[in-house]
């Protein structure tokens, strides 16, 4: 079996969802998202479960902004 790993910058994910980087870091510590660090860069590990979590969070934050 082939192993593939998808990652994105933590900052990029924060911008995409529309939240502060500290919110993403909290999700990492809470166990919702996995993070890798290399050369002072932080990467979020992307898999199907994380994508569903990200989509849900993005929808929630868009609803809050519309109020």
C-alpha positions, 0 to 999 in steps of 0.5 A: 500500500502507498502512504501519502500525507497531505499537509498545509501551513497552519497559517494558510488554514487559519486564513481559509477558515477565517480564524486566528492561528491560536484557534487552530493551535487549540484544535491541535491541543484538543486532538482535532487536528495533527500538526508537524513542525519543521524549521520553525514552520507549522504544518497541519496534517490533512485527511478526510476527517480533518477536511470534514472538521475544517468544512464544518468550522468554516461554515460555523464561522461564516454564519457567525460573521453574517449575524 
